[in-house]
Amino acid sequence: MRGLLCGYSPDEIAEKIHKDISRIRPQFERLSPLGKETLYGLALERHPVQLDTLKENLWSRVSGSKLIQAIHSLLRRSLVEKATENQQVWFSLQPVVMKYIRDRLIEQICQDVLAVLSQRSLSCPSLLGSRLILQFQSRRQSDYKAANYRSLLEAIETKLRSLFRSENSVSLEEVLEQILIAIDS
């Protein structure tokens, strides 16, 4: 890594990353809902996962063949990486794609929360981000997963606080749990 970045200033590196991220946006916008949800699921994991684990993490109930089609589409677009180890296939995201998708997920969840708060109703058309994060949290109990979940919640909370310019907001976790309860009922 050091050899690749040798000779570049921090500003030049930041500019290169920004260009890479700006190239991802148009590809992401053209994806199917399942393609987007698959990327969100991989971004929540933050490390390589097998197809079965990814399928469990998705909010939508899809067949294995539909998920494989979505993965192949993402592989063709170079949005997902595939690795084989001991005859097992693992899927993950490149760091720049991970950053974009994670930022996008944070933005989506903030929009969900703002829509719920402004409408004082849980009947918002798009609660995908909130569904995914809550489902992810409820299924994962390892220290790594708990730390990853807390990190994501902190980023969401920071973003919401900046939007409200307040330090006295309701616990984000409480709001998300209320949204999940309403979705499930």
N, C-alpha and C positions, 0 to 999 in steps of 0.2 A: 504494500500500500504506500509506504513512504517513498519508494522509487517512482511510483506513478505520479505522485503529487510534488515531487522534488522540482523546485524552480517556480512553482506557482505561489502567488500571494494568497492569503486568506480570502481577500475580495474576489480574486479570480476563481478560486475554488467555489465560493458561494455562487458566483455567476454561472459556472458550469452546472451546478446542482439545480439552480433556478431554471436554466434552459431545459435540462432533462425533465424536470417536473412539468414545465409548460408543454412538453411533447406528450406527456401522459394524459393530460386533461382531455384532448379531443378523442383519444382512444376510449377513455373511460366513459365519456358521454354517449358513445355509440354502442356500448355494451347492452346486452339484454339484462333484465332484472336479475336473472339467475347468475349471470356473469359478474354483475356488481356485488351481489350477495356473497358469491364465492370469494371474491377479492377481500371483502370485509371479513369473512370468516378466517381467511389466511392471515390478514393483518391482526386480528385479535389473538391468534395463536403466537405470532411472532417467531416461530421456529418451524422447521419442516414437519409436515404431518402427512399421514397416509389418507387415502381416499375415504375410508370408513370413518375416521375421526372427523374429517372435513364435513362429510355428509351429516354426522350427528350434530355438528355445530351450526348448521344452517337452520334458519327458522322455517323456511319453506320445506315442505315434505316433497322431495323429488326422487325419482327413480335413479338408480345407479347409472343407467345409460344416459339420462338427461344431464347428470352431473359430469359424466365423462365427456359428453359433447361440449359442455361449457368449459371444461378444463382444456380440451383441445383447442377451442377458440382462443382462450387466454394464452396458451402456449404459442400459437401462431402469431399472436400480437406481441410476443415476448414480454407479457405482463406477469407470467408465472414461470418459475423454474422447476424442472423435474430432475430428480436424482434417483439413482438406483443403487441400493446397498444390500448385499446378502439376499438378492432376489426380491427385495421389497422396494416399492416405488414411493417416493416422498415428494411432496409439493411445497413450495415456499415462494416468497416474494424477494426480489432484489431490494437492497436497502432504500434506494430512491423511490421505488414503487411503494414499498412499505410506508415510507414517510408520507407520500401523497395520499394513499388510501387511509392511513390512520388520521391524517388531518381532515380528510373528507368525512370520515366517520364521526369525528368530533364535531364538525360543522353540522352534519345531519342530525346528530343527537341534540345539539343546541337548538336547532330549528324546531325539532319535535317538542322539546320542553317549552320553548317560547310559544309555539302554537297552542299547546295545551293550556299554558298560563293565560294567554291572551283570549282564548275562546272559552276558558273555564269549562272545557269539555274534553273528554278523552276520545272524541270521535274525529281525530285528525286523519287525513287521508294517508299520510306517510309516517308510520312509526317504525320503519324498518331498522333504523340505527338503534333505537331504544330496545326493540325486541332482541336484536342480536347481542347487545351488550349485557342485557339482563339474562338471557339464556346462557351466554358464556359464563357469567358469574355464577349462576345457579348450578352449573355442571362441574365446575372446576374448584378443587379444594387444595391443591398442592401449594406450597409456599411460593413457587415461581408464578403460578397462575394468580394467586392472591396479590402478589406484588404487581403483576402486569395489570390486573383489574384496578388496583388502587391508583397506579400511574395514569391509566386512562381516565378514571373518574376525576383525578386531580386536574388533568388537562381540561376536561369538560367544565369542571367547576370554575377554573381560572377564566376560561372563555366566557362563561355565563356571568361571572362577577364583573368582568370588563364591560360586558354589554349593559349590565344593570348599574355599574359603577357603585356597587354596594358590597359591604362585607357582611351584611346581616341577611343573607338569603337562606331559604329553607334548605335542608340537607338534600343534595342532589340525589343521593341514594334513595331517600324517602320518596322523592318525586318519581324517580324511575320505577321503584317498586309499585307505586300506585298505578302508574301507566301499565305495567305488566299485569297487575291484577285485573284492571279494566279490559285489557286485551283478551285475557284468558276467559273472562266471563261472558 
